[in-house]
Amino acid sequence: MTTEIDSEMLEELRNLKSDDNNAFFLKLMKLFLEAVEDGIKGIEDAFRADDAKAAKAAAHAMKSAAFNVGAKQLVAQCQALEDQAATGTLKKAAGVKKELLIRAKLATLEVKGLPEFKK
């Protein structure tokens, strides 16, 4: 089964427990979900405004959050959008954006399906 979130990274993060069992892990995952939601909004707004600089910034922020939880495929798509936006135009970035949004959705669904979220 292909997963969006690296299982080894998840285990490492789970092992960074604070005094409150899984509080740190849950907080990190919730921060990831918020960052992805904000990133999607920022990217969508940037494309509507044809603002490559804003798209690059939104993709970079999402990439950082994705990296922190091991969402490697999302990291790659964020980097691809950053690279495209760095050219100063979004004219050729529609396909990259589409793949990024798919990866973002899959990663958020996977995080929301973790056992810690079902308690």
Sequence and secondary structure as in RCSB ss.txt:
>XXXX:A:sequence
MTTEIDSEMLEELRNLKSDDNNAFFLKLMKLFLEAVEDGIKGIEDAFRADDAKAAKAAAHAMKSAAFNVGAKQLV
AQCQALEDQAATGTLKKAAGVKKELLIRAKLATLEVKGLPEFKK
>XXXX:A:secstr
   SS HHHHHHHHTS  SSTTHHHHHHHHHHHHHHHHHHHHHHHHHHHT HHHHHHHHHHHHHHHHHHT HHHH
HHHHHHHHHHTTT  TT HHHHHHHHHHHHHHHHHHHTSGGG  
